[in-house]
Amino acid sequence: MLSGLLLTVLAIAVPLQQDANAAFQKQFDQAIKVADRVNQDRAVQKYRRAAFDTFMAKVERAKWEDEWIQNFAGSWKRVYRSNFPEFYSKYLTDLEPSKATQRNKTITRLAQLYEVNRQAIASRSPEDWQKMIEGIEAGGILLELMQTEDRYYQGICQMFLAYAYNTGYRDGGGDDFQALKATEAFLELREELDLTNDADFQNMEKLLIELQDRLGIEIKKDD
């Protein structure tokens, strides 16, 4: 899922999603004006992806004290039982200016890897996947996001690495153990962020089971 600063950097035009974003924002903003929590929640539930993308764009420029951000965080928590908007907004609000600048530069670099990811998925070429690995690991993107403590975009990096190393996505090479480590890291980061209710998390849970089976790792079940 593209979101926030990545959407701005890539300047993606997807008419249907833009329509959904506009419909969400209109309904949600009108509900805020009249303090109508019921319709706020309805908008967040009906337009989940649009709601998330709109929040991720707004949170880049609005502080935690902003009325819209606080209303959204409350609505998201009521609908999805998740504190992610509050966690992420407070993180950005408290981020030191020097780290904020570094974070923006790093995410701009990360955005360029979305096209590399699309090409690698289509080609299954080890060379294309290696470009992804080198960009995230050797290129320092993941390290810089760790230094700026952005767990959301660290998760994006780990998701990319999970696919890049996965032998099931490439014609030759790969390392399923490294893919497993990246998958586990993604899931851990998302749990820390309280963001486990989307398709990315569900897909990575499935990938975890697939990789464990492929590697012959037996998971003990709780009694």
PyMOL commands that set and color helices and strands:
alter all, ss='L'
color gray80, all
select helices_A, chain A and resi 4-10+15-33+37-46+48-58+67-80+84-94+97-111+113-123+126-138+141-147+151-165+167-169+176-193+199-215
alter helices_A, ss='H'
color red, helices_A
deselect
rebuild
show_as cartoon
